[in-house]
Amino acid sequence: MTNEERPLYEIVEKLQAAWNASDSMAWASLFAEDADFIHILGGHFQGREAIEHGHRTIFDTIYKGSRNKLDVEKVRFVRPGVAIVFIRTNLKWYLDGAEQEVQARPTLVAQKNGNGQWEIVAFQNTLITPGGPTPDVVKKLTDMHSHKGDTPVK
C-alpha cells in the first residue's frame, strides 16, 4: 500500500468497523451527501440519508448480528483526486438460527471533496454467485431488499 492509497484503505477499514458495529450513521458518514449506492440485489439508494436508512433497516433485521470482512483487492487512480477501489467481502449472518455466508465484490468510487478529504461518491455491490446461496436464502435476501427505501433515480 502506498501513502497515496492509505486513506482509501482507511475508508474500507471504517466501512468494516461500521458494519460490524451495526452503525448505519458511521457507515453513511463515509459517503458524499449525493452519493449513489447500488446494493447487492440491484436496488438503488440515492443520497447519504437513503444509504443510512437502508443500512439501519438491514442492521436491525436480516443482518442483525452479522460480521463482514472487507479486503481491498486493488486501488486504481483514474485522475488526481478520483479513485476506484475494488473490494472483496465475506459476510456471515444468520437465517432461522443457521449461519449463512455471502461473498461479494463491491466497487467504490471515491473523490476528494472541497476540504481535501476522500469520500465515496458511488458504490456498486455485486454478489459472487458460483455455488451461491440456496434458493431460500436468495428469496429472503430479495424480500429484505425489495425496493424498501430505494430512492428512485431521476
Secondary structure, DSSP 8 states (H G I E B T S, - for coil): --TTTHHHHHHHHHHHHHHHTT-HHHHHTTEEEEEEEE-TTS-EEESHHHHHHHHHHHHHTTTTT-EEEEEEEEEEEEETTEEEEEEEEEEEEEETTEEEEEEE--EEEEEE-TTS-EEEEEEE--B--TT---HHHHHHHHHHHSSTT-----
